[in-house]
Amino acid sequence: MNNFSILSKTINGIVIFLPKGYVNDLGAENLEHACEEFLSKEMKKVVINFSEIQYINSIGASIFTGIVQKIAEHNGMLCFTNMKKVHSDVFEMLGITRHVKVFKEEKDAVNFLKESN
Amino acid sequence: MAEKRNITRLIFSISSLVDLGQEVTSAKSFNERMKTALYVVTGMFSVPKAALLVYNSNQQRLKLLTHKGLKDTTWGNIHVKAKHIKSFSKNEPYSLSKIKTNFLYNPNTEALEKFHTKTFIPLFAKDEFVGAICLGKRLSRPSYLRSEKNVLKVVANQIAITLHNSSLFRRLTNKVNENKKLYENMRHIYNDTIKAFAAAIDAKDVYTKNHSFRVAKYAVAIAGELGWKEKDVEAIYVAGLLHDIGKITIDRGVINKGEDLSVSELSEIKRHPQISYDILSKINFPWKDLVHFVKHHHERIDGRGYPDSLQGEELSDGVKILAIADAFDAMTTDRPYRKKLSLTEALHEVKKCLGTQFDRRISNVFFRVLQKEIKGETKEAQILPHLDKGFNPTVITSLLETITAELSA
């Protein structure tokens, strides 16, 4: 994966990922591994900001499917924000969005997670 | 709304099939390609846990090749009998309950459950059972629509073909490696046989122990300096080892007699290159020139050699190399009719015979390679280890420089 990178930050125990580029090969598994790392530290509230994602293919969808599953297994909470329509349409069709909260802006997701137990 | 979703699904399926095609034909390693292919499938149908199994027909077992999202992969083997394989529909998705009741017996379904299997797809390429895909629970609906099953079949078919091709390639590679090994073994036996022949030839003449080995080495050194290809260097090496094979038929008493040879004895000795040729031409060597090198190694540039009195450019480089290698070793070893010459004397003798017995260009190469060996400029010395150690390197180097300068002028 030459065109993929991840930035992450934490706010009040909420983990925010800003993946960047193309989510279209196994290199994007780093995002899943990064999620696992935070989950292992009991940081179970996760936001993924899609604003910098250019493209997601089936491999990328598989990786997001894995993230959804892992957070569910840890009884965590996952929010997607800043999704382009093309991505939200595919995720809806795949049933991924049934398992996550989708927000327009990152701050909305953070506020939601701050208030939830 | 439903129509829009169908269009989204269709576009995603088509683009995923394109992804799959690109992945399975990519230059990545086989395991990485298969892992990526499994990810394409799990992404297409939002399945967080899945496994790709490969069938070992000798053991009649499915073994884990790659997976997605599984924590425990230790229970990796599933026994599949021939009768089960026959009953499977090719690349058709089965629900676990159907598999449980109709196909696999209990211990196997336990393994499938360990893989979180909800859907089992037996993979067939042509009529060969090559593996299976185990798909876990989907994030969307539990079952597959008819259209999704059709797409799954296409995907399964593609993965099955990739597994099959890889298996064929692996079998072919194994066969090639086996053959290579066999070839190498035969080659060793072949080389050892040739060396044994050379030893037998040299044993005939008490004065020429290891003569053939040395001639072969000297010839290799000259050919290497000339930039010959490896295959041709090998030819001159074997020619060096076998050049005197004709001596086997000549009476030992004549060979070891010395200088008082009668005309008929001399004539008999002179027959050995022709006899060598007659013996060796019965063998189908991979080097067509070898027998000619052997036949003419006693020819001279001036045409006064034997058996065919060839002269000048009628002599190939191989013949010229063998001629100087043979003569130089004869000069630097004891013979029945004289003591060996010192290295200085031998070099002067070669120089004296340039243009009559020896070719100037090839002799120059010989001098040059000897010079390099003395200076330690070659990877492996081929000539030097066989010469008497008593010579003065400075004197010899200076002599060689003078001769090569004269020849190059």
Interface residues (C-beta under 8 A of the other chain):
Chain A: N24 D25 L26 N57 S58 I59 G60 A61 S62 I63 T65 G66 V68 Q69 K70 D89 V90 E92 M93 L94 G95 I96 R98 H99
Chain B: K4 R5 T8 R9 F12 S15 S16 D19 L20 E23 E32 K35 T36 Y39 V40 V41 T42 G43 M44 F45 S46 V47 P48 K49 K68 G69 R138 L139 S140 R141
